[in-house]
Amino acid sequence: MLLGMVSAKKSLYTEAQINKYNQENKVDIIANKNTDSVAPQIIVVYPDNLDNGQTVAADKVYLKFLDNIEVAQAFLNDQQISLDSVVVTSLGISKILIVDSAGNKAEFSFTIVPR
């Protein structure tokens, strides 16, 4: 993608040159997002070795969210949460769903029980 740069208050390329380059090289940021087929990832930070669907005796579960483009939505038990991570301290079943900007999804569930 050609954007052009400003040097000494003068553009390196005219707007017409930039548009022509982007059109000739089929640069389309939106199309790149729409062709993404890689699901986002939910990474367990704490406790170690927690797998999807497991029960854990812990004071908290800390998860991070990653995606090759961007995480667009994140939910804990159907309630919207931060797009980068979550710390769950409530006892019981927790269900995490994250969706990236292309609509790919990842899910993770676990149950926290008292220590």
VEXZALUM-527305 format. One line per 8 residues: number of its first residue (from 1); their letters; for each residue y, z negated, x of N, C-alpha, C, O. Coordinates in Angstrom, 1 decimal, always signed. Example, Ala and Ser with C-alpha at 12.3 -4.5 7.8 and 13.67 -1.06 7.14 Angstrom:
% residues 2
1 = as = -5.7,-7.8,+13.2,-4.5,-7.8,+12.3,-3.3,-7.8,+13.2,-3.3,-8.5,+14.2  -2.2,-7.1,+12.8,-1.1,-7.1,+13.7,+0.0,-7.9,+12.9,+1.1,-8.0,+13.4
This chain:
% residues 115
1 = mllgmvsa = -1.2,+0.0,+0.9,+0.0,+0.0,+0.0,+1.2,+0.0,+0.9,+1.3,-0.8,+1.8  +2.1,+0.9,+0.6,+3.3,+1.0,+1.4,+4.5,+0.3,+0.6,+4.8,+0.7,-0.5  +5.1,-0.7,+1.2,+6.2,-1.3,+0.6,+7.5,-1.0,+1.3,+8.6,-1.0,+0.6  +7.5,-0.8,+2.6,+8.7,-0.5,+3.3,+9.3,-1.9,+3.8,+9.0,-2.9,+3.3  +10.1,-1.8,+4.9,+10.7,-3.0,+5.4,+12.2,-2.8,+5.6,+12.6,-1.6,+5.7  +12.9,-3.8,+5.7,+14.3,-3.7,+6.0,+14.6,-4.1,+7.4,+14.1,-5.2,+7.9  +15.2,-3.3,+8.1,+15.6,-3.6,+9.5,+17.1,-3.3,+9.7,+17.6,-2.2,+9.4  +17.8,-4.3,+10.1,+19.3,-4.1,+10.2,+19.9,-3.6,+8.9,+20.8,-2.8,+8.9
9 = kkslytea = +19.4,-4.2,+7.8,+19.9,-3.9,+6.5,+19.7,-2.4,+6.0,+20.4,-1.9,+5.2  +18.8,-1.8,+6.7,+18.5,-0.4,+6.3,+17.0,-0.2,+6.1,+16.2,-0.6,+7.0  +16.6,+0.3,+5.0,+15.1,+0.5,+4.7,+14.5,+1.5,+5.6,+15.2,+2.5,+6.0  +13.3,+1.3,+5.9,+12.6,+2.3,+6.8,+12.2,+3.5,+5.9,+12.1,+4.6,+6.5  +12.0,+3.3,+4.6,+11.5,+4.4,+3.8,+12.4,+4.4,+2.5,+12.9,+3.3,+2.1  +12.6,+5.5,+1.9,+13.3,+5.6,+0.7,+12.3,+5.2,-0.4,+11.1,+5.2,-0.2  +12.9,+4.9,-1.6,+12.0,+4.5,-2.7,+11.1,+5.7,-3.1,+9.9,+5.5,-3.5  +11.6,+6.9,-3.0,+10.8,+8.1,-3.3,+9.6,+8.2,-2.3,+8.5,+8.6,-2.7
17 = qinkynqe = +9.9,+8.0,-1.0,+8.8,+8.0,+0.0,+7.7,+7.0,-0.3,+6.5,+7.3,-0.2  +8.1,+5.8,-0.7,+7.2,+4.7,-1.0,+6.4,+5.1,-2.2,+5.1,+5.0,-2.2  +7.0,+5.6,-3.3,+6.3,+5.9,-4.5,+5.3,+7.1,-4.2,+4.2,+7.1,-4.7  +5.7,+8.1,-3.4,+4.9,+9.2,-3.1,+3.7,+8.8,-2.3,+2.5,+9.2,-2.6  +3.8,+7.9,-1.3,+2.7,+7.4,-0.5,+1.7,+6.6,-1.4,+0.5,+6.9,-1.3  +2.3,+5.7,-2.2,+1.4,+4.9,-3.0,+0.6,+5.8,-4.0,-0.6,+5.5,-4.3  +1.3,+6.8,-4.6,+0.6,+7.7,-5.5,-0.5,+8.5,-4.8,-1.6,+8.7,-5.3  -0.1,+9.1,-3.7,-1.1,+9.9,-2.9,-2.3,+9.2,-2.4,-3.4,+9.7,-2.4
25 = nkvdiian = -2.1,+7.9,-2.1,-3.2,+7.1,-1.6,-3.9,+6.2,-2.7,-4.7,+5.3,-2.5  -3.5,+6.5,-4.0,-4.1,+5.9,-5.1,-4.0,+4.3,-5.0,-5.0,+3.7,-5.3  -2.9,+3.8,-4.6,-2.7,+2.4,-4.5,-2.5,+1.8,-5.9,-1.5,+2.2,-6.6  -3.4,+0.9,-6.3,-3.2,+0.3,-7.6,-3.8,-1.1,-7.6,-5.0,-1.3,-7.7  -2.9,-2.1,-7.4,-3.3,-3.5,-7.3,-4.0,-3.9,-8.5,-5.0,-4.6,-8.4  -3.5,-3.5,-9.7,-4.1,-4.0,-11.0,-5.5,-3.4,-11.1,-6.5,-4.1,-11.5  -5.8,-2.2,-10.7,-7.1,-1.6,-10.7,-8.0,-2.3,-9.8,-9.2,-2.5,-10.1  -7.6,-2.8,-8.6,-8.4,-3.5,-7.7,-8.9,-4.8,-8.3,-10.0,-5.2,-8.1
33 = kntdsvap = -8.0,-5.5,-9.1,-8.4,-6.7,-9.7,-9.5,-6.4,-10.8,-10.4,-7.2,-11.0  -9.3,-5.3,-11.5,-10.2,-5.0,-12.6,-11.5,-4.5,-12.2,-12.5,-4.6,-13.0  -11.7,-4.1,-10.9,-13.0,-3.6,-10.5,-13.7,-4.7,-9.7,-14.8,-4.5,-9.2  -13.2,-5.9,-9.6,-13.8,-7.0,-8.9,-15.0,-7.5,-9.7,-14.9,-7.7,-10.9  -16.2,-7.5,-9.1,-17.4,-8.0,-9.8,-18.0,-9.2,-9.1,-19.1,-9.6,-9.4  -17.2,-9.8,-8.2,-17.7,-11.0,-7.5,-17.3,-12.3,-8.3,-16.1,-12.5,-8.5  -18.3,-13.1,-8.6,-18.0,-14.3,-9.4,-17.3,-15.3,-8.5,-17.5,-15.4,-7.3  -16.4,-16.2,-9.1,-15.8,-17.2,-8.4,-16.9,-18.3,-8.0,-18.0,-18.2,-8.4
41 = qiivvypd = -16.5,-19.2,-7.1,-17.5,-20.2,-6.6,-17.0,-21.6,-6.9,-15.8,-21.9,-6.9  -17.9,-22.4,-7.3,-17.6,-23.9,-7.4,-18.3,-24.6,-6.3,-19.5,-24.6,-6.2  -17.5,-25.2,-5.4,-18.0,-25.9,-4.2,-18.0,-27.4,-4.4,-17.0,-28.0,-4.8  -19.2,-28.0,-4.2,-19.3,-29.5,-4.3,-18.8,-30.1,-3.0,-19.4,-29.8,-1.9  -17.7,-30.8,-3.0,-17.2,-31.5,-1.9,-17.8,-32.9,-1.7,-18.1,-33.4,-0.6  -17.9,-33.6,-2.9,-18.5,-35.0,-2.9,-19.1,-35.2,-4.2,-18.6,-34.8,-5.3  -20.3,-35.8,-4.3,-21.2,-36.2,-3.2,-22.0,-35.1,-2.6,-22.2,-34.0,-3.3  -22.5,-35.3,-1.4,-23.3,-34.2,-0.8,-24.5,-34.0,-1.6,-25.1,-34.8,-2.3
49 = nldngqtv = -25.0,-32.7,-1.5,-26.2,-32.3,-2.1,-26.3,-32.4,-3.6,-27.4,-32.5,-4.2  -25.2,-32.4,-4.3,-25.2,-32.3,-5.8,-25.5,-30.9,-6.2,-24.7,-30.0,-5.9  -26.5,-30.6,-7.0,-26.8,-29.3,-7.5,-26.5,-29.2,-9.0,-26.4,-30.2,-9.7  -26.3,-28.0,-9.5,-26.0,-27.7,-10.9,-27.1,-28.4,-11.8,-28.3,-28.2,-11.6  -26.6,-29.1,-12.8,-27.5,-29.7,-13.8,-28.0,-31.1,-13.4,-28.7,-31.7,-14.2  -27.7,-31.6,-12.2,-28.2,-32.8,-11.7,-27.5,-34.0,-12.3,-26.4,-33.9,-12.7  -28.2,-35.2,-12.2,-27.6,-36.5,-12.5,-27.3,-37.2,-11.2,-28.1,-37.2,-10.3  -26.1,-37.8,-11.1,-25.8,-38.5,-9.9,-25.2,-39.9,-10.2,-24.4,-40.1,-11.1
57 = aadkvylk = -25.6,-40.9,-9.4,-25.0,-42.2,-9.5,-23.9,-42.3,-8.4,-24.1,-42.5,-7.2  -22.7,-42.1,-8.9,-21.5,-42.0,-8.0,-20.3,-42.4,-8.7,-20.3,-42.5,-10.0  -19.2,-42.8,-8.0,-18.0,-43.2,-8.6,-17.1,-41.9,-8.9,-16.2,-42.1,-9.7  -17.5,-40.8,-8.3,-16.7,-39.6,-8.6,-17.5,-38.3,-8.2,-18.5,-38.4,-7.4  -17.1,-37.2,-8.7,-17.6,-35.9,-8.2,-16.3,-35.0,-7.9,-15.4,-34.9,-8.8  -16.2,-34.5,-6.7,-15.1,-33.7,-6.3,-15.6,-32.3,-6.1,-16.5,-32.0,-5.3  -15.0,-31.3,-6.8,-15.3,-29.9,-6.8,-14.1,-29.1,-6.4,-13.0,-29.4,-6.8  -14.3,-28.0,-5.6,-13.2,-27.1,-5.3,-13.6,-25.7,-5.8,-14.8,-25.4,-6.0
65 = fldnieva = -12.6,-24.9,-6.2,-12.8,-23.6,-6.7,-12.3,-22.5,-5.8,-11.2,-22.6,-5.3  -13.1,-21.5,-5.6,-12.7,-20.4,-4.7,-13.0,-19.0,-5.4,-14.0,-18.9,-6.2  -12.2,-18.0,-5.0,-12.5,-16.7,-5.5,-11.9,-15.7,-4.5,-11.0,-16.0,-3.8  -12.5,-14.5,-4.5,-12.1,-13.5,-3.5,-10.7,-12.9,-3.9,-10.0,-12.3,-3.1  -10.3,-13.0,-5.2,-8.9,-12.6,-5.6,-8.1,-13.8,-6.1,-7.2,-14.2,-5.4  -8.5,-14.3,-7.3,-7.8,-15.5,-7.7,-8.5,-16.1,-8.9,-9.1,-15.4,-9.7  -8.5,-17.5,-9.0,-9.0,-18.2,-10.1,-7.9,-18.2,-11.2,-6.8,-18.6,-10.9  -8.2,-17.7,-12.3,-7.2,-17.5,-13.4,-7.3,-18.7,-14.4,-6.3,-19.0,-15.0
73 = qaflndqq = -8.5,-19.2,-14.6,-8.6,-20.3,-15.6,-9.7,-21.3,-15.1,-10.7,-20.8,-14.5  -9.5,-22.5,-15.4,-10.5,-23.5,-15.1,-10.6,-24.6,-16.2,-9.6,-25.0,-16.7  -11.8,-25.0,-16.6,-12.0,-25.9,-17.7,-13.0,-27.0,-17.3,-14.0,-26.7,-16.6  -12.7,-28.2,-17.8,-13.6,-29.3,-17.7,-13.9,-29.8,-19.2,-13.0,-30.2,-19.8  -15.1,-29.6,-19.6,-15.5,-29.9,-21.0,-14.5,-29.3,-22.0,-14.0,-30.0,-22.9  -14.2,-28.0,-21.8,-13.3,-27.2,-22.7,-11.9,-27.6,-22.6,-11.1,-27.1,-23.4  -11.5,-28.4,-21.7,-10.0,-28.8,-21.5,-9.6,-28.1,-20.2,-10.2,-28.2,-19.2  -8.4,-27.4,-20.3,-7.9,-26.7,-19.1,-7.5,-27.7,-18.0,-7.0,-28.8,-18.2
81 = isldsvvv = -7.9,-27.3,-16.7,-7.6,-28.1,-15.6,-7.0,-27.3,-14.5,-6.8,-26.1,-14.6  -6.7,-28.0,-13.3,-6.2,-27.3,-12.1,-7.0,-26.1,-11.7,-8.3,-26.1,-11.9  -6.4,-25.1,-11.1,-7.1,-23.9,-10.7,-7.8,-24.0,-9.4,-8.5,-23.1,-9.0  -7.5,-25.1,-8.6,-8.1,-25.1,-7.3,-9.1,-26.2,-7.1,-10.0,-26.1,-6.2  -9.1,-27.3,-7.8,-10.1,-28.4,-7.7,-10.1,-29.3,-8.8,-9.1,-29.3,-9.7  -11.1,-30.2,-8.9,-11.1,-31.3,-9.9,-11.9,-32.5,-9.3,-12.8,-32.3,-8.6  -11.4,-33.7,-9.7,-12.2,-34.9,-9.4,-12.5,-35.5,-10.7,-11.6,-35.8,-11.5  -13.8,-35.7,-10.9,-14.3,-36.2,-12.2,-14.8,-37.7,-11.9,-15.6,-37.9,-11.0
89 = tslgiski = -14.3,-38.6,-12.7,-14.7,-40.0,-12.5,-15.3,-40.6,-13.8,-15.8,-41.7,-13.8  -15.3,-39.9,-14.9,-15.9,-40.3,-16.1,-17.4,-40.3,-16.2,-18.0,-39.3,-15.7  -18.0,-41.3,-16.7,-19.4,-41.3,-16.8,-19.8,-40.3,-17.9,-19.1,-40.1,-18.8  -21.0,-39.8,-17.8,-21.5,-38.8,-18.8,-21.6,-37.4,-18.3,-21.5,-37.1,-17.1  -21.8,-36.5,-19.2,-22.0,-35.1,-18.9,-20.7,-34.4,-18.7,-19.8,-34.6,-19.5  -20.6,-33.6,-17.6,-19.4,-32.8,-17.4,-19.8,-31.4,-17.2,-20.7,-31.1,-16.5  -19.0,-30.5,-17.8,-19.3,-29.0,-17.7,-18.0,-28.4,-17.2,-16.9,-28.5,-17.8  -18.2,-27.7,-16.1,-17.0,-26.9,-15.5,-17.2,-25.5,-15.7,-18.4,-24.9,-15.6
97 = livdsagn = -16.2,-24.8,-16.1,-16.2,-23.3,-16.2,-14.9,-22.8,-15.5,-13.8,-23.3,-15.8  -15.1,-21.8,-14.6,-14.0,-21.2,-14.0,-14.1,-19.7,-14.2,-15.2,-19.1,-14.2  -12.9,-19.0,-14.4,-12.9,-17.6,-14.6,-11.9,-17.0,-13.7,-10.7,-17.5,-13.5  -12.2,-15.9,-13.0,-11.3,-15.2,-12.1,-10.5,-14.2,-12.9,-10.7,-14.0,-14.1  -9.5,-13.6,-12.2,-8.6,-12.7,-12.9,-9.3,-11.4,-13.4,-8.7,-10.7,-14.2  -10.5,-11.1,-13.0,-11.2,-9.9,-13.4,-12.2,-10.3,-14.6,-12.9,-9.5,-15.1  -12.2,-11.6,-14.9,-13.1,-12.1,-16.0,-14.5,-12.6,-15.6,-15.3,-12.9,-16.4  -14.7,-12.6,-14.2,-16.0,-13.1,-13.7,-16.0,-14.6,-13.9,-15.0,-15.3,-13.8
105 = kaefsfti = -17.2,-15.2,-14.2,-17.3,-16.6,-14.5,-18.3,-17.3,-13.6,-19.2,-16.7,-13.1  -18.0,-18.6,-13.4,-19.0,-19.5,-12.8,-19.0,-20.8,-13.6,-18.0,-21.3,-14.1  -20.2,-21.4,-13.7,-20.3,-22.6,-14.5,-21.1,-23.7,-13.6,-21.9,-23.3,-12.8  -20.8,-24.9,-13.8,-21.5,-26.0,-13.1,-21.4,-27.2,-14.0,-20.4,-27.5,-14.6  -22.6,-27.9,-14.1,-22.6,-29.1,-15.0,-23.3,-30.2,-14.2,-24.2,-29.9,-13.3  -23.0,-31.4,-14.6,-23.6,-32.6,-13.9,-23.4,-33.8,-14.8,-22.6,-33.8,-15.7  -24.1,-34.9,-14.5,-24.0,-36.1,-15.3,-23.8,-37.2,-14.3,-24.5,-37.4,-13.3  -22.7,-38.0,-14.5,-22.4,-39.2,-13.7,-22.9,-40.4,-14.4,-22.6,-40.6,-15.6
113 = vpr = -23.7,-41.2,-13.7,-24.3,-42.5,-14.3,-23.8,-43.6,-13.4,-23.4,-43.4,-12.2  -23.8,-44.9,-13.9,-23.3,-46.0,-13.1,-24.1,-46.1,-11.8,-25.3,-45.8,-11.8  -23.5,-46.6,-10.8,-24.2,-46.9,-9.5,-25.1,-48.1,-9.7,-25.8,-48.5,-8.7
